[in-house]
């Protein structure tokens, strides 16, 4: 698979997305403290509103990309993200920030359109590797962002937001000049409130033969992922009494390892095993890693489990390729938008529930008990994958003329 300009742009886009987020994460509390007396409350409110608007709007953005093309939707999403970061940099109060951040949530279509774009320009057998490379860019941005943001924030608390805005606008300019359209708009694709409704979109996804079980499996995997993401730093702190530097190093090392594995190993593994076996094997390895984490008490065993967690990342990537292969070219955006809304449900609901469960587990001296939940959801995901059909690849046609072949 050659890195054509389209795939290169998508990799840069995902990296900058995560880099921008990582730049501001360590600085956001200080910024909000400077503009409001209730910084923690407003931080939670901003995150909730963003996630809620993303849940509501993702199916519409996916549908719009099917009707009008991927390129305009992606560039608008990136542009609004830049405006959001700029608003953070210049705001003097929380209310204007909430309004702009809500708009950014409604326009947060990067993941939806990137996944649909890959479905357009990559042959079905190449998609898992492309998704792996996207996952690698995601992880590298996650690692680099907080490190750079902390350094910039030491100079000025608003500087990381200005840099994040500049990166977003630069990416829009680069995309405007370089990015080809992967799929010309289809004026026959209908638009309606019913089709753009996230509840209808998700319900329709679940009811579809050959795709419903894959969507349910994706939801269970997202629930497991969010339990882990919401409690991981706290678990390491309470189980091993590690300081922030040690915890940060472990998280960063894990992210880098996954990024390298996704970029270099996922493609060959999926080609050798096939999408369904790779998704199953990776998911079950993830369940073993979560189950072991629930009871781990020594550092060397934790590191061994982290190796398993890295290998298990092939499961989610293979499942993404499997889903993309199971839908037609005319609905990649629609289905990816519904999947984004589905992920947003987990991101809105799980952190509060996982935090409460972790607090309860601490009172019983067992901080790892929450990972039994992650293991259970992961096993459920594997069972759903195992009972799903092989899929009926509808889009086996060559990439559209003039689009970049990944």
TORNUDREN-200527 format. One record per residue (C-alpha): residue number from 1; x negated, y negated, z negated. Coordinates in pm, 1 decimal. Each point is the difference from the previous one (the first is absolute). Example, Ala and Ser with C-alpha at 12.3 -4.5 7.8 and 13.67 -1.06 7.14 Angstrom:
2
{1 {-1230.0 450.0 -780.0}}
{2 {-137.0 -344.0 66.0}}
This chain:
406
{1 {0.0 0.0 0.0}}
{2 {-155.8 -327.7 114.4}}
{3 {29.6 -314.7 -209.6}}
{4 {183.9 -211.6 253.1}}
{5 {72.4 -365.9 -81.6}}
{6 {350.7 85.5 -126.1}}
{7 {-118.8 249.6 -261.2}}
{8 {-290.4 -226.6 -98.0}}
{9 {246.0 -283.1 -58.8}}
{10 {226.0 224.0 -209.2}}
{11 {-295.6 108.9 -213.4}}
{12 {-104.5 -361.8 -51.6}}
{13 {359.5 -97.7 -77.5}}
{14 {43.3 264.0 -269.7}}
{15 {-343.1 -76.1 -145.7}}
{16 {71.0 -374.6 -16.7}}
{17 {345.5 67.1 -145.7}}
{18 {-150.2 196.1 -287.6}}
{19 {-303.8 -225.3 -27.7}}
{20 {229.2 -302.0 -36.4}}
{21 {207.4 174.5 -263.5}}
{22 {-310.3 115.1 -182.4}}
{23 {-149.4 -348.8 10.4}}
{24 {289.8 -145.3 -196.3}}
{25 {88.5 283.5 -240.3}}
{26 {-265.4 -80.7 -262.7}}
{27 {70.1 -375.1 30.0}}
{28 {380.5 -9.6 8.0}}
{29 {44.1 -3.9 -381.3}}
{30 {-231.0 -300.9 -29.8}}
{31 {179.3 -184.9 280.3}}
{32 {345.1 60.2 -146.5}}
{33 {-122.9 -103.3 -344.6}}
{34 {-101.8 -334.1 150.6}}
{35 {349.0 -68.3 144.1}}
{36 {238.6 151.9 -258.4}}
{37 {12.7 87.2 -367.6}}
{38 {159.3 338.4 77.4}}
{39 {-265.3 144.8 227.6}}
{40 {73.2 367.5 -73.7}}
{41 {373.2 -44.5 60.1}}
{42 {-53.2 -180.7 329.8}}
{43 {-257.1 255.6 112.2}}
{44 {253.3 278.3 -49.1}}
{45 {271.7 -204.4 168.7}}
{46 {-217.4 -71.5 303.5}}
{47 {-83.0 368.6 41.0}}
{48 {360.0 111.2 -39.9}}
{49 {137.4 -255.6 246.2}}
{50 {-266.2 87.1 257.5}}
{51 {75.4 372.3 -28.0}}
{52 {376.1 -55.6 11.0}}
{53 {-15.8 -214.6 314.4}}
{54 {-235.8 247.7 165.2}}
{55 {247.4 279.2 -76.1}}
{56 {286.1 -200.5 149.3}}
{57 {-178.8 -126.0 312.6}}
{58 {-228.3 288.0 104.1}}
{59 {262.9 185.3 210.3}}
{60 {86.6 -325.2 180.5}}
{61 {-366.3 -70.3 78.0}}
{62 {-45.1 352.6 132.5}}
{63 {310.9 -36.8 215.5}}
{64 {-118.6 -338.2 127.5}}
{65 {-332.5 154.6 101.1}}
{66 {189.0 266.1 199.4}}
{67 {208.3 -267.2 173.0}}
{68 {-252.7 -280.5 57.2}}
{69 {-335.7 178.4 -23.7}}
{70 {-254.5 63.0 -276.9}}
{71 {-229.0 -294.4 69.5}}
{72 {230.5 -295.3 -86.4}}
{73 {129.7 164.6 -318.8}}
{74 {-351.5 82.7 -118.4}}
{75 {-137.1 -348.0 72.1}}
{76 {292.3 -168.3 -177.5}}
{77 {-50.7 227.7 -302.1}}
{78 {-368.5 -89.4 -17.3}}
{79 {73.8 -371.2 41.9}}
{80 {256.6 -6.1 -281.6}}
{81 {-245.4 186.2 -223.9}}
{82 {-254.5 -276.3 64.3}}
{83 {259.6 -263.6 -91.0}}
{84 {71.9 190.6 -321.3}}
{85 {-364.9 0.2 -105.1}}
{86 {-29.5 -367.4 91.3}}
{87 {302.3 -76.5 -217.9}}
{88 {-174.3 174.6 -288.6}}
{89 {-303.4 -220.6 54.6}}
{90 {184.7 -333.6 -2.6}}
{91 {302.5 62.0 -223.8}}
{92 {58.2 -213.3 -308.1}}
{93 {299.6 198.3 -126.7}}
{94 {140.2 353.7 6.5}}
{95 {330.7 -60.7 182.7}}
{96 {-145.0 -96.2 341.0}}
{97 {-233.8 296.5 -34.8}}
{98 {292.8 234.5 -63.7}}
{99 {181.3 -121.1 312.0}}
{100 {-301.4 41.3 230.0}}
{101 {-92.0 335.1 -155.6}}
{102 {354.5 124.5 55.4}}
{103 {-29.4 -102.0 366.1}}
{104 {-330.6 188.7 19.9}}
{105 {171.3 309.1 -141.2}}
{106 {274.9 -27.0 261.5}}
{107 {-263.9 -25.4 274.1}}
{108 {-235.0 264.9 -142.7}}
{109 {11.2 217.5 307.8}}
{110 {-368.0 76.9 41.3}}
{111 {15.7 365.8 -104.8}}
{112 {321.1 62.2 191.3}}
{113 {-127.2 -144.9 326.1}}
{114 {-352.0 143.2 -30.5}}
{115 {140.8 352.1 -42.3}}
{116 {238.3 -50.5 292.8}}
{117 {-282.4 -142.2 215.3}}
{118 {-207.0 311.4 -63.5}}
{119 {295.7 208.8 111.0}}
{120 {4.4 -201.6 324.3}}
{121 {-365.8 5.9 99.3}}
{122 {-129.0 331.2 -132.8}}
{123 {70.3 341.3 143.1}}
{124 {195.4 214.3 -249.1}}
{125 {-304.5 214.7 -76.0}}
{126 {-208.3 -311.5 -73.2}}
{127 {235.0 -172.9 -241.9}}
{128 {-108.9 170.0 -320.9}}
{129 {-358.4 -109.4 58.4}}
{130 {116.3 -354.6 73.7}}
{131 {206.3 -4.4 -319.2}}
{132 {-306.7 125.8 -185.0}}
{133 {-206.1 -291.1 131.6}}
{134 {275.3 -240.9 -105.6}}
{135 {-7.4 154.9 -347.0}}
{136 {-376.6 -47.4 -7.2}}
{137 {32.0 -370.4 85.7}}
{138 {265.7 -30.9 -270.0}}
{139 {-231.4 153.1 -262.2}}
{140 {-304.6 -206.7 94.2}}
{141 {202.9 -320.7 -20.7}}
{142 {129.1 107.5 -341.5}}
{143 {-355.9 44.5 -125.3}}
{144 {-156.0 -313.1 150.0}}
{145 {280.7 -243.0 -83.8}}
{146 {-18.8 -8.7 -381.0}}
{147 {-380.0 -19.1 3.5}}
{148 {-3.1 -300.0 234.5}}
{149 {303.7 -157.2 -165.2}}
{150 {-162.3 9.7 -341.1}}
{151 {-307.9 -178.7 132.3}}
{152 {202.0 -264.7 184.9}}
{153 {229.5 -51.9 -298.2}}
{154 {-299.5 -81.2 -215.3}}
{155 {-59.7 -300.9 227.4}}
{156 {362.2 -118.4 12.4}}
{157 {321.5 179.9 -91.5}}
{158 {167.7 -104.3 327.8}}
{159 {-291.9 85.0 228.8}}
{160 {88.0 371.7 44.6}}
{161 {347.6 -99.2 121.0}}
{162 {-145.6 -241.7 254.5}}
{163 {-236.6 269.0 125.2}}
{164 {283.3 255.1 21.2}}
{165 {210.3 -250.6 198.7}}
{166 {-291.2 -72.1 232.1}}
{167 {-52.5 370.2 65.4}}
{168 {368.4 46.3 80.6}}
{169 {8.7 -293.1 242.0}}
{170 {-323.9 117.0 162.4}}
{171 {155.9 342.0 48.6}}
{172 {308.0 -156.5 162.2}}
{173 {-226.2 -188.8 241.1}}
{174 {-201.6 312.4 77.0}}
{175 {318.3 199.2 57.8}}
{176 {149.1 -270.7 220.9}}
{177 {-307.4 7.5 222.7}}
{178 {-88.4 371.3 -8.8}}
{179 {294.5 218.9 -94.1}}
{180 {192.8 147.9 294.8}}
{181 {366.4 87.5 -33.9}}
{182 {34.2 373.7 -58.9}}
{183 {362.9 27.8 100.8}}
{184 {190.7 -268.2 193.4}}
{185 {322.7 -102.1 -165.4}}
{186 {310.5 199.9 84.3}}
{187 {302.2 -226.3 31.5}}
{188 {230.5 299.9 -20.7}}
{189 {-104.3 70.4 -360.5}}
{190 {303.7 -115.7 -201.8}}
{191 {-27.6 -232.3 -297.6}}
{192 {267.9 -7.1 -268.2}}
{193 {29.1 -49.1 -373.8}}
{194 {93.0 366.3 -34.7}}
{195 {-315.1 119.9 173.1}}
{196 {-218.1 -251.2 -187.4}}
{197 {149.5 83.8 -339.9}}
{198 {-267.7 182.0 -204.3}}
{199 {252.8 229.3 -167.1}}
{200 {145.8 101.2 335.5}}
{201 {-347.4 37.5 151.9}}
{202 {-118.5 227.7 -282.4}}
{203 {322.9 202.7 -3.4}}
{204 {-23.9 47.7 376.5}}
{205 {-361.9 108.1 -38.4}}
{206 {91.1 260.9 -261.6}}
{207 {283.4 140.8 214.6}}
{208 {-206.9 51.8 312.9}}
{209 {-77.6 360.5 86.9}}
{210 {-372.4 66.5 -0.4}}
{211 {-77.6 -333.2 -163.6}}
{212 {210.2 -6.9 -317.5}}
{213 {-219.9 245.2 -190.9}}
{214 {-312.7 -183.6 108.2}}
{215 {148.4 -325.9 -128.5}}
{216 {94.1 162.9 -332.4}}
{217 {-352.8 141.7 -23.6}}
{218 {-140.8 -348.4 65.9}}
{219 {216.4 -145.9 -279.4}}
{220 {-116.1 261.4 -252.4}}
{221 {-361.7 -60.1 99.8}}
{222 {49.5 -375.3 -46.3}}
{223 {147.7 55.5 -346.8}}
{224 {-302.4 210.1 -98.4}}
{225 {-238.4 -257.8 145.2}}
{226 {161.8 -288.8 -185.5}}
{227 {-7.7 182.9 -334.5}}
{228 {-371.8 48.4 50.2}}
{229 {-60.0 -354.2 123.8}}
{230 {195.4 -158.0 -286.6}}
{231 {-171.9 189.3 -281.5}}
{232 {-346.3 100.2 125.5}}
{233 {-201.2 -284.3 -154.5}}
{234 {186.9 35.3 -331.0}}
{235 {-52.6 376.8 0.9}}
{236 {-375.8 -33.4 50.2}}
{237 {-18.2 -260.2 -277.0}}
{238 {194.4 197.5 -258.6}}
{239 {-115.6 353.4 85.5}}
{240 {-373.5 -72.6 25.3}}
{241 {-33.1 -334.4 -184.8}}
{242 {-174.3 -149.3 303.5}}
{243 {-51.5 -373.1 39.7}}
{244 {126.2 -205.1 291.1}}
{245 {-329.0 27.5 192.8}}
{246 {3.4 381.5 -17.6}}
{247 {368.0 18.4 93.9}}
{248 {-54.3 -239.2 289.9}}
{249 {-297.4 199.9 124.4}}
{250 {198.5 326.9 -4.5}}
{251 {293.2 -156.0 186.2}}
{252 {-229.2 -162.8 256.2}}
{253 {-198.8 320.3 54.3}}
{254 {320.9 196.0 54.3}}
{255 {128.6 -254.0 251.3}}
{256 {-327.9 4.7 195.3}}
{257 {-10.0 380.5 1.8}}
{258 {356.4 17.7 135.1}}
{259 {-79.9 -264.0 262.2}}
{260 {-300.8 196.7 126.2}}
{261 {190.8 329.1 -3.4}}
{262 {294.5 -152.0 186.7}}
{263 {-226.4 -152.4 264.4}}
{264 {-225.2 299.1 57.3}}
{265 {172.1 323.5 -104.6}}
{266 {377.6 -31.0 34.0}}
{267 {7.8 11.9 380.3}}
{268 {-206.8 320.2 33.0}}
{269 {191.4 168.9 -285.9}}
{270 {339.3 -74.8 156.0}}
{271 {-118.1 110.2 344.2}}
{272 {-122.4 331.1 -140.4}}
{273 {298.2 76.9 -227.2}}
{274 {285.7 -182.9 169.0}}
{275 {216.0 -270.6 -154.6}}
{276 {238.2 215.1 -203.0}}
{277 {-267.4 228.6 -156.2}}
{278 {-226.1 -299.5 -69.9}}
{279 {288.1 -190.0 -162.6}}
{280 {89.4 305.0 -212.3}}
{281 {-356.1 81.7 -107.0}}
{282 {-82.9 -362.0 -80.8}}
{283 {319.7 -47.3 -201.0}}
{284 {-55.0 315.3 -206.4}}
{285 {-359.7 -100.3 -71.6}}
{286 {140.3 -332.5 -120.6}}
{287 {240.2 182.6 -232.4}}
{288 {-292.3 196.4 -147.4}}
{289 {-196.3 -322.6 -51.1}}
{290 {293.1 -165.3 -180.8}}
{291 {63.2 307.6 -215.0}}
{292 {-365.3 18.1 -100.2}}
{293 {-5.7 -371.5 -80.5}}
{294 {289.5 47.9 -244.1}}
{295 {-223.0 214.0 -222.1}}
{296 {-356.3 -113.2 78.0}}
{297 {-209.2 -103.6 -300.7}}
{298 {-358.6 -11.2 128.8}}
{299 {-149.2 -234.2 257.6}}
{300 {-163.3 264.6 222.4}}
{301 {334.5 174.6 45.9}}
{302 {162.1 -332.5 86.1}}
{303 {-260.7 -60.8 270.5}}
{304 {63.5 348.5 143.3}}
{305 {373.1 -75.5 9.7}}
{306 {-74.9 -323.6 181.1}}
{307 {-174.4 197.9 272.5}}
{308 {320.8 200.7 40.1}}
{309 {200.3 -325.1 11.5}}
{310 {-220.6 -127.5 281.9}}
{311 {49.6 319.7 202.0}}
{312 {374.8 -9.9 -66.4}}
{313 {30.0 -331.2 185.7}}
{314 {12.2 201.6 322.6}}
{315 {354.3 99.8 -97.1}}
{316 {155.9 -345.9 23.9}}
{317 {-186.0 -81.1 320.5}}
{318 {101.7 324.9 170.6}}
{319 {360.0 -54.7 -111.1}}
{320 {-4.2 -348.1 156.1}}
{321 {-117.9 147.1 329.5}}
{322 {266.0 270.9 -25.4}}
{323 {275.7 -258.3 -51.3}}
{324 {-124.6 -214.3 288.6}}
{325 {-11.3 304.5 227.1}}
{326 {360.2 89.2 -92.0}}
{327 {158.2 -324.1 123.5}}
{328 {33.0 -165.2 336.6}}
{329 {-188.8 -299.4 135.8}}
{330 {315.5 -211.0 -9.8}}
{331 {44.1 32.7 -377.2}}
{332 {-349.2 -2.8 -150.4}}
{333 {59.8 -345.3 -150.0}}
{334 {347.8 86.5 -127.8}}
{335 {-114.2 315.4 -180.0}}
{336 {-318.8 -159.6 -134.6}}
{337 {207.5 -289.6 -134.8}}
{338 {228.5 242.4 -184.0}}
{339 {-306.2 178.3 -142.7}}
{340 {-140.8 -334.0 -118.2}}
{341 {327.4 -70.2 -182.6}}
{342 {-19.2 346.0 -152.1}}
{343 {-351.1 -70.0 -131.4}}
{344 {119.3 -334.8 -133.8}}
{345 {258.4 182.8 -212.9}}
{346 {-278.0 194.1 -171.2}}
{347 {-209.7 -313.8 -42.1}}
{348 {288.1 -185.2 -166.4}}
{349 {128.3 275.9 -227.2}}
{350 {-298.6 210.7 -103.9}}
{351 {-233.4 -252.8 -174.2}}
{352 {253.3 -78.4 -273.9}}
{353 {99.9 364.3 -48.9}}
{354 {-361.7 120.9 8.9}}
{355 {-104.1 -268.5 -249.0}}
{356 {272.6 107.9 -241.8}}
{357 {-93.2 366.7 42.5}}
{358 {-368.3 -74.4 -54.7}}
{359 {79.6 -194.0 -317.9}}
{360 {203.3 296.5 -127.1}}
{361 {-283.5 240.5 89.5}}
{362 {-247.5 -212.3 -195.2}}
{363 {211.8 32.9 -314.3}}
{364 {-46.5 375.6 34.3}}
{365 {-374.2 -31.0 58.6}}
{366 {24.9 131.0 357.5}}
{367 {-49.4 -280.0 253.7}}
{368 {-28.7 254.6 280.8}}
{369 {356.9 125.3 -32.7}}
{370 {123.7 -247.6 262.5}}
{371 {-203.4 192.0 256.3}}
{372 {227.5 298.2 -50.6}}
{373 {259.5 -221.9 166.9}}
{374 {-238.1 -73.1 287.1}}
{375 {-73.0 372.2 35.4}}
{376 {371.7 86.5 -0.2}}
{377 {84.4 -257.4 267.9}}
{378 {-295.9 119.8 208.9}}
{379 {109.9 364.1 -22.8}}
{380 {350.0 -106.3 104.3}}
{381 {-153.2 -184.0 295.9}}
{382 {-192.0 313.5 100.3}}
{383 {314.6 215.5 -19.6}}
{384 {186.5 -244.0 222.8}}
{385 {-286.2 2.7 249.9}}
{386 {-10.0 379.4 -5.8}}
{387 {370.9 27.6 79.4}}
{388 {-2.6 -270.4 267.4}}
{389 {0.9 115.9 357.4}}
{390 {-307.7 -36.7 216.6}}
{391 {156.8 -311.4 148.7}}
{392 {102.4 -58.7 356.9}}
{393 {-258.6 -236.3 147.4}}
{394 {199.7 -224.4 228.4}}
{395 {-271.8 -239.9 95.7}}
{396 {-256.4 199.8 195.9}}
{397 {-29.0 -247.5 280.4}}
{398 {-326.5 -183.6 66.3}}
{399 {-52.6 -334.5 -161.2}}
{400 {169.6 -285.2 185.5}}
{401 {-194.9 -142.0 290.0}}
{402 {-216.0 -286.7 -111.0}}
{403 {6.9 86.5 -368.1}}
{404 {-314.1 100.9 -182.5}}
{405 {-65.1 367.8 -39.4}}
{406 {-130.9 72.5 -348.4}}
